[in-house]
């Protein structure tokens, strides 16, 4: 795909085919994250690639902030957990850059995946402590986000359709509502 096509066509995917992600594509996705910019090039991010089906089911059943909101991840061939070591990043203007750095890296990974026809869905509604327990993540490491990755099903599930309506996934602000030139005019 052309880069602009990747950006324009990428969408959240919540229904996955029963098809494994080839190792070379997974490595390409990880390389996209590795090459991301970061605060003073400190590269504070760490990723856990969960392939074990029992662990994925455990995350699906127990990781949601509200009940089983993340249940749909159970069918994904992999779930990647984006973590950060805040001590390996920095703070500027009262902002903790481990969040920014890890977000950039995870987004680059997601774009790389989409370029290969692999869907993902950024999850923020998770219980950090539960994910920490399930995956034995040390207390000094922060979990920034997680996402299932897999080849999208042709037909969307009822759950996916409902979430898209609730989240208003297709709705985007117009450029005139998000950009000012030279001075704040919004």
ABEGO torsion letter per residue (X at the ends): XBAAAAAAABBBBABBBBBBBBAAAAAAAAAAAAABBBBGGAGABBBBBBABAAAAAAAAAAABABEAAAAAAAABABBBBBBBBAAABBBBGGBBAAAAAAAAAAAAAAAAAAAAGBBBBBBABBBAAAAAAAAGBBAABBBABBBBBEBBBABBBAAAAAAAAAAGAABBBBAAAABBBGBBAX
